[in-house]
């Protein structure tokens, strides 16, 4: 039982800590519009952004002032779609201002603690959950779709590096290779490490070496020891230094999954 818990904690699942991607920006914009259109005199998300379209919204939350000239890239700046952001998935130049985005949801203690990306997502999800019965149902549905795309985008970015790392460890121990699952989405197809299948395989195998190596990998992940392990196990002949942050802490993707689950549930109607 302890082994299973360790493996689930380590492998279930680990996602890249990527830059804010366009799917998340779109998701945030739809959250803002749901709030604003519900009551434009008492909205909280991106408070101070008065009846903003997508371009205005992006400029409003842009912390470094580098976002501009989005007009022409999107068909309808009031209702941009996932198709509009194809090919624009990664916005390395956009660092958003959490205080401006959260607006009325910003708390006094946030000034000192500086909430991370996952906390920002969770707080917005909690607020959107409270608006499900009064907000625009169509746009709320789009928020869930955007979350799903954002999650898959992050997963696809780290999939190959994670497989290379795990297979490198297993190959050195001569115990085979990791199990994978094929993922297909609008941003492309990729093979991803299948944590569940691997856990089941480890639980049923009688090969002590395999069990020991999988547990060792899990411990490395849980102890945030990926950077040193990667440099040791994956050839650095190309000169590229694979950093621990490429695998991330999984917090943002877990927050997105929580949002998908919460906002997909039927809203309770008031009696």
Number of C-alpha atoms within 10 A of each C-alpha: 6 6 15 14 10 16 23 14 15 19 20 16 16 23 27 25 21 19 14 19 20 24 27 22 22 25 23 25 25 24 22 26 26 25 23 22 13 15 13 14 9 11 21 21 26 28 20 14 20 13 14 19 16 24 17 18 22 23 20 20 23 20 16 12 14 12 18 11 9 13 11 8 12 16 12 13 18 16 16 17 16 17 12 17 17 13 9 12 21 18 15 11 13 21 16 19 15 20 21 19 26 21 18 15 19 20 14 8 9 13 10 8 9 14 17 12 16 16 15 19 25 18 17 21 22 14 16 23 18 14 18 20 14 14 20 16 14 9 16 22 15 17 27 21 17 24 24 20 23 24 23 21 24 25 24 21 17 19 19 14 18 19 19 17 18 20 21 19 24 19 13 11 13 13 17 13 16 21 17 17 13 10 13 12 12 11 14 10 11 17 16 20 23 17 20 17 14 18 22 11 15 21 13 10 12 10 10 10 14 19 18 13 19 22 18 14 21 20 17 16 21 16 10 16 13 22 17 13 16 22 16 11 15 17 13 12 7 6 7 9 13 17 13 19 14 17 24 19 18 17 18 24 26 19 21 23 18 17 23 20 11 16 21 16 10 9 15 9 8 5 3
